Amino acid sequence: MKKTILTLTSMLFAGFLQAETISLDFGLNTYESTGNWNNFSGTTSFRFEDNTPFLMAENMINSLGVATTVDFYFMDFNSGASAGIGGINYTTDTSATTGLPLSATRDGLFVTDGAPTAANFEIRGLEANTDYNLTFFAGADASPVRADTNWISDGQTVSISPNLNTAAVTIFNAQSDGSGTLGIRLESTAGGSAGLWHSLEIATIPEPSSLILFSMALGSVLLLRRRIK
């Protein structure tokens, strides 16, 4: 019985942490992520059309495998730029530091050229006026040297130096607008040098009321355990 209670507690806590996380892998169709991952994949010949909104992922599943109303769109890129799928083939396993599978960090999107080198994306179908944590990853081998990649959302900026990178970066408390949309801008810090993007994680931030309900449920499990003792 004690093992059963411990299992219930673990499941309750894990479910609370994971229920509102959406993971999206960008890259080659030969390295798609399995399980409760969403994929936008293709070949290295894929390119986004000039300034044409493009639905990349629709009704994405969350980490429990449940379909959501959340979609991901490419919107546009700066004049003279090009964006598409790149075959980076970054084989360094970063799972110990990022929690991401190798399939999600091996290859991804790129944006290159333009002044500045930048492309815009949107997450749609979120809860309106709600805070989210957005986690990004990009990586590449030591050569050639890559410029830093920036992600900008809700007025916040995070950056990664892709060469031999083993860490993800997070924008905290990025708020969706009244229509449930949250924009993301991908930039390279050096004009003409490609900005890279391998994966995205979208996580809701539990509201105080949710934390209270979780605490009550956990308290009930602990009380049951005491009574059994």
Residue pairs with C-beta under 8 A, 6 or more apart in sequence:
1 228
2 225
2 228
5 221
5 224
5 225
5 228
8 221
9 218
9 221
9 222
12 214
12 217
12 218
12 221
13 218
15 64
16 206
16 210
16 214
18 62
18 63
18 64
19 62
19 63
19 64
19 66
20 62
20 203
20 204
20 206
21 62
21 63
21 201
21 202
21 203
21 204
22 38
22 60
22 61
22 62
22 63
22 68
22 70
22 201
22 202
22 203
23 33
23 36
23 37
23 38
23 63
23 104
23 199
23 200
23 201
23 202
24 37
24 38
24 39
24 40
24 57
24 60
24 72
24 199
24 200
24 201
24 202
25 32
25 33
25 37
25 38
25 39
25 40
25 41
25 103
25 104
25 198
25 199
26 39
26 40
26 41
26 85
26 107
26 108
26 109
26 197
26 198
26 199
26 200
27 41
27 85
27 86
27 88
27 106
27 107
27 108
27 109
27 198
28 41
28 42
28 43
28 44
28 85
28 87
28 106
28 107
29 41
29 42
29 43
31 41
31 103
31 106
31 107
32 39
32 41
32 103
33 39
33 101
33 103
33 104
34 103
36 61
36 62
36 63
36 64
36 65
37 101
37 104
38 57
38 60
38 61
38 72
39 57
40 56
40 57
40 72
40 109
41 85
42 85
43 85
44 84
44 85
44 86
44 87
45 84
46 84
46 85
47 82
47 83
47 84
48 54
48 74
48 77
48 83
48 84
48 119
50 76
50 77
51 76
51 77
52 76
53 73
53 74
53 75
53 76
54 73
54 74
55 71
55 72
55 73
56 72
56 73
56 74
56 121
57 71
57 72
58 71
59 67
59 68
59 69
59 70
59 71
59 125
60 67
60 68
60 70
60 71
60 72
61 67
61 68
62 68
68 125
69 125
70 123
70 124
70 125
70 126
70 202
71 123
71 124
71 125
72 121
72 122
72 123
72 124
72 200
73 121
73 122
73 123
73 124
74 83
74 119
74 120
74 121
75 119
75 120
75 121
75 122
75 183
76 119
76 120
77 83
77 111
77 114
77 118
77 119
77 120
78 114
78 115
78 116
78 117
78 118
78 119
79 114
79 115
80 113
80 114
80 115
81 111
81 112
81 113
81 114
81 117
81 118
81 119
82 111
82 112
82 113
82 114
83 109
83 110
83 111
83 112
83 119
84 109
84 110
85 107
85 108
85 109
85 110
86 107
86 108
86 109
86 110
86 194
86 196
87 107
88 106
88 107
88 108
88 139
88 140
88 141
88 196
88 198
89 106
89 107
90 105
90 106
90 107
90 139
90 140
90 141
90 198
91 102
91 106
92 105
92 139
92 141
92 164
92 166
93 102
94 100
94 102
94 105
94 137
94 139
94 165
94 166
94 167
95 101
95 102
97 166
97 167
98 105
98 137
98 166
98 167
98 168
100 137
100 168
100 199
104 137
104 198
104 199
105 137
105 139
105 198
105 199
106 198
107 198
108 138
108 196
108 197
108 198
108 199
109 186
109 196
109 197
109 198
110 194
110 195
110 196
110 197
111 117
111 118
111 119
111 186
111 187
111 188
111 194
111 195
112 188
112 192
112 193
112 194
112 195
113 191
113 192
114 191
115 191
116 187
116 188
116 191
117 187
117 188
117 190
117 191
117 192
117 193
117 194
117 195
118 185
118 186
118 187
118 188
118 195
119 185
119 186
119 195
120 183
120 184
120 185
120 186
121 183
121 184
121 185
121 186
122 181
122 182
122 183
122 184
123 132
123 176
123 181
123 182
123 183
123 184
123 202
124 179
124 180
124 181
125 180
126 132
126 176
126 180
126 181
126 182
126 202
127 176
127 180
127 204
128 176
128 177
128 178
128 179
128 180
129 175
129 176
129 177
129 178
130 175
130 176
130 180
130 204
131 173
131 174
131 175
131 204
131 205
132 173
132 174
132 175
132 176
132 182
132 202
132 203
132 204
132 205
133 170
133 171
133 172
133 173
133 174
133 201
133 202
133 203
133 205
134 151
134 153
134 170
134 171
134 174
134 182
134 184
134 200
134 201
134 202
134 203
135 168
135 169
135 170
135 200
135 201
135 203
136 151
136 158
136 160
136 168
136 169
136 170
136 171
136 197
136 199
136 200
137 160
137 165
137 168
137 169
137 198
137 199
138 149
138 160
138 162
138 165
138 195
138 196
138 197
138 198
139 160
139 162
139 164
139 165
139 166
139 196
139 198
140 146
140 162
140 163
140 164
140 165
140 196
141 163
141 164
142 163
142 164
143 163
145 163
146 161
146 162
146 163
146 193
146 194
146 196
147 188
147 189
147 190
147 193
147 194
147 195
148 159
148 160
148 161
148 162
148 188
148 189
148 190
149 159
149 160
149 162
149 186
149 187
149 188
149 189
149 195
149 196
149 197
150 157
150 158
150 159
150 185
150 186
150 187
150 188
150 189
150 195
151 157
151 158
151 159
151 169
151 171
151 184
151 185
151 186
151 187
151 197
152 184
152 185
152 187
153 171
153 174
153 182
153 183
153 184
153 185
154 171
154 173
154 174
154 175
154 182
154 183
156 171
156 172
156 174
157 171
158 169
158 170
158 171
159 169
159 189
160 167
160 169
162 196
168 199
168 201
173 205
174 182
175 182
176 182
184 200
186 195
186 197
187 195
188 194
188 195
189 195
206 214
